[in-house]
């Protein structure tokens, strides 16, 4: 079976025939988050301190806490990125 032109040469654009979603939206959300962290030193300190405190709390209950947090992250990403952008 020959793949559709849009799925081979243009992986960023959605393929309407197969209803594939675009990866441009997750990449742009991640990029904006990194931009905000790069601009604001106070926000960057808050985020790094929060990640450090979370990692310290998770180490007390390892390895179960890492498995549960990984599963929760995958479910969160599936729910977040399953809808296409729609005009309002």
C-alpha angles and dihedrals in degrees: 000000000000114000120238116265094241094055094052105039103025110038092161096059120072120249107228093196094061096027093235116168125231124253090209092088097055091044092050092048090051091047093051090050091052090047092054091047090050094050101045117056093187092053090046091053092048091050095046092046090049092049090048092050091047092050091049091050092047093051090063091061100033135176095020094051092054093051093048093046091050092051091046091051092051092049091047092052092047092052094043098049101036096089124074120228111268129192114246 
